[in-house]
Amino acid sequence: RSRRYFLGNTRLAGSGFDFHAEPIKILYGRLIMGVLFLAYFAGGRISLALPIGAAILFALLFPWIIVRGMAFSLANTSYRNLRFGFAHDYSGSYANYLVSFLILIGTLGLAYPYVVFRHHRFRITRSRYGAEPFGFQGEPVAWWAIYVRAFLAAVGFGALAMILAVALAFVNKNLVFFGVALVYASIFVSTAV
């Protein structure tokens, strides 16, 4: 209902979107994911093999889940009585996410912005409105710029908060708590930048 409400109140050229999914199908998908997450998080109390098995199963199913989730979501979304769609490109999905995983491992996570770029490019280039495919003209440099700015903002806000925390500690020992709160606040502010 919330998705139907949100899409119905999203206007483009005077018309709203619509969502046609049956709630029971959404519930089935959420129950399956819930069982996987329960096995991962609570399974360690029963056996160490349970969370490891759940993590491996999730990693193997992740490309399939992306394709099925996007196909379901877009097939049930319409605009002006014309439905969206998603290509069922399972081999492309597995290739995309395997390469992305290897890039992350090979760069020790430093290429994360490029992996996010690849993820969005895959999702957008396989989407369509009616029979018309979506286009994607983004460049990895733009994605890197976003993450570099966020990192620099986090470092800047964090350094400023640390300086203020130390200054407050010298002024009055009771203000140390306020200084620590500033450090944590800087984390939240930097994520919003």
N, C-alpha and C positions, 0 to 999 in steps of 0.2 A: 504494500500500500504506500509506503513512504517513497519508493522509487516512482511509482505511478504518479503520486502527488507532485514530486519534484519535477519530473519530466513534463507533466501536464501544465505546470506553471513556468516552464522554461519556454520563452517565446523567441521565435526567429522569423522575421518578416511577417509578423502578425499571427502566426500559427504556433500551436503548442505541439510537443512531442507526446507520444503515448507508449505505455508499456503493457504488453499483453500476456506476460508469463503467468502460468498457473502456480499458485502458492505451494502446492504439494511438491512440485518438481524442485522448487527452490529449497524446500525443507529437506528433501532427499540429499541434495548436494551438500547442504550444511551439516547434515547428520554424518555423512561419509567423512567430511573434513574434521568434524568433531571427534570421531572415533580415532582418526589418525593422530590428531593433536593430543588426545587423552592417552593413547598408547605411548606417545613420545614423552609427554611431561610426567604422567603418573606411572608409566610402565616401569620406570627404574626402581620403584619400590618392590616390584614383583621379581623382575629379572633384568639384568643389564642388556640382554639381547633384545628385549622389547623396544626400548627407545632407539637403539641402533637400527633395528629392522624397520621401524616406522620412518626414521630419517632416510634410510636408503630407498625405501618404497616411495616416499614423497619426492626424493630427488629424481628417481626414475620416471615418476608420473608427472612431474612438474610441467614439461613441455606439452604433454597431452592435456593437462588441466587448463593451461593457458588457452589452447585452441578450443577446447570444449566450452570453457567459460565465456570466452569472447563470442563464439558462435551462438551460444544460448542467449547471452545478453543482447547482442545486436539483432538476432532473428526475432526477438520479442520486443524490439523498439521500432517505432514507426514515426514518420513525419509526413503530414499531409497524405495519410493512408498508403504510404509507400514504405516498405520495411527496409531496414539496414541488413547487412549480411557480413559474414566472415568466411574466408576460404579455409577449408579444412586441410591445411598444409602441415600434416604431422611430421613428415620427413624434414621440411624446412624448419619447423619448430625445434625438433631434436638437434639439427645441425646448428641452428642459431644459438641455442642455450648451451650446447656442448662447447662450442668455440668461445662463448662468453665465459663459461666456467674456466676453461683453460687459460684465457686471458687474465682473469682474476687471480688464478693460482700463480701464473707466470710473473705477474707484476706485484704480487703480494698485496693485492687489493687496490693498488694505486691507480689502476685503470677503471675504477668503478664508474666514473662519469661516462666513459665510452661504452661500458656494458649497459648502462641505463639508456643511452642513445640507441644501441642496437635493439634493446627490448621495445622501445617505443616505435622505432622504425618498422620492426617486424609486425607489431600490432596494427599500425596505421596502414601499411602497404597491403595488408590482407583484408582490410575492411572495405565495404562498399555501401553505397546508398542506391537501392534498387539494383540495377545492373552496372552502375557507374562506379569504378574503383576510386578509392581515395588516393591522393598523391602525398608524397613526403619529400620535402626539399631541405630538411634540416641538415646542418653540418656539425660534426663532432666538436669543432672549436667552440661553438655557442654553448654546448653542454659543459665543456670544461670551464668556460668563463663563469658560469653559474656556480659551480662547485668551488672554484678558486675564490670567488667573492665571498661565499659563505664561510670558507675556511679562514680567510683573512679577517672577516668580521668576528668570527669566534675567537681568534687569537687576540684581536684588538680589544674586544669587550672583556675577554678573560684577563688580559694584562691590566687593563684599567681597573677592573674589579679587585684584582690582587693588590694593586697599589693602594687603592682605597681601603681595603681590609687591613693592610699593614699600618697605614696611617691612622686608622681608627683604633687599632690595638695600642699604638703609642699614646694616643690621646687619652683613652680610658679603656681599661681591661674589660669592662662590662660591654663594650661595643664590639667585641670580637665576633659575637654571634651575628650581629648586623652585617659585619664584613663578610662572613662566610655566606650569609644569605645573598649578598651582592654577587658573589662568585657564581652561585647557582642561578641567580636571575640573569647573569650575563650569558649563561648557556641557553636559556630560553629565548632571550632577545636575539642571539646570534642565529638561532634556527629560524627566526621569523624574517630575517633579512633576506 
